[in-house]
Amino acid sequence: MSGDSAVYQGLDGTGAARTGQAARRLPPAPGVSAAIEVSRLTKVFGGRTAVSDVSFSVAGGEVFGFLGPNGAGKTTTVRILATLISPTSGSALVAGIPVGPDGAVEIRQRIAVMPESPGLYQRLTVTENLEYFARLYGLPRRSARIAEALAAVGLADRAHDLAWSLSKGLRQRAALARALLNDPAIMFLDEPTSGLDPVAAHEVHGLIAGLRDRGVTVFLTTHRLEEAERLCDRVAIMSTSLRTIGRPDDLRRELFTTSLGVTVAAALREPNRVFGGLPSVQGWKAAGPPGSGPADYALTVSDVAQAAPAVTRALVAAGADVLSIAESRHTLEDVYLELIGDEEGGPR
């Protein structure tokens, strides 16, 4: 969305247009191909390295997950990209503008940062909070922008409620409305669902999906791996240095072999004769303790579509009662634990 005549779109997943003119979004610098580009970024505090030789890029309009344990350097990286602190070495571009003192003002005009704590003034109403920040930013058309931002996050009917009276989920919405005031091209969201109940977290997920629909680039730091798997186009896993980056499905394929989980009513007498030599089946093992009940087997396969029918036919031919055959799916949590393990955390 760009230009003074653009219209805010609802962020509740409905795509319903909101009336009123949107705030003008500043375009990226000419010729920009990525929203964020980071090259060999390093930050050292005293004798401690918080970020070490990190490089990655974020495409415009994607939801990019930034994952890692406490002390991994996630927040430090965000603070560098938001021009709040300077790197020790390396470089970065945000909206095509070099991160540094000369580009700080231009970058801040194109981004918004929503910290984990909403940071609202509790004795002010929602509108008064947004009015304060709109004046602080020096934004024109303040009343219209506030109305548009509140409508976008579904808070128009709570505009005159005091901040202290809102639930945490509604305070997160108000903080998101504040971040929308300058119609940013890039939003940094730091643990936006921390401490929220499942219903409130689901609502925030809808708002993030709505941001993507509007073409906003979302840089999301989170400890909730199921949240990252659901929302993010790509994820990066950090632990001071960058461990991996890619789409969740691609990372699973890179780290884990494809396997089929088979459950039959009773243990096979000669499983090797049943599974051996079948198309695309590379190996097998018993997946559970021996017993008189149902038996589980894990089969390593090269092609699920070819292996599953062959395994089914072989089991039926062997007289087995098949209870289930399904591809064993690894989660993003499996990927994370494979790369990070049980590292001890510290302050972010």
Secondary structure, 3 states (H helix, E strand, C coil): CCCCCCEEECCCCCCCEEEEECCCCCCCCCCCCCCEEEEEEEEEECCEEEEEEEEEEECCCCEEEEECCCCCCHHHHHHHHCCCCCCCEEEEEECCEECCCCCHHHHHHHEEEECCCCCCCCCCEHHHHHHHHHHHHCCCCHHHHHHHHHHHCCCHHHCCCEHHHCCHHHHHHHHHHHHHCCCCCEEEEECCCCCCCHHHHHHHHHHHHHHHHCCCEEEEECCCHHHHHHHCCEEEEECCCEEEEECHHHHHHHHCCCEEEEEECCCCCCHHHHHCCCCCEEEEEECCCCCCCCEEEEEEECCHHHHHHHHHHHHHHCCCCEEEEEEECCCHHHHHHHHHCCCCCCCC
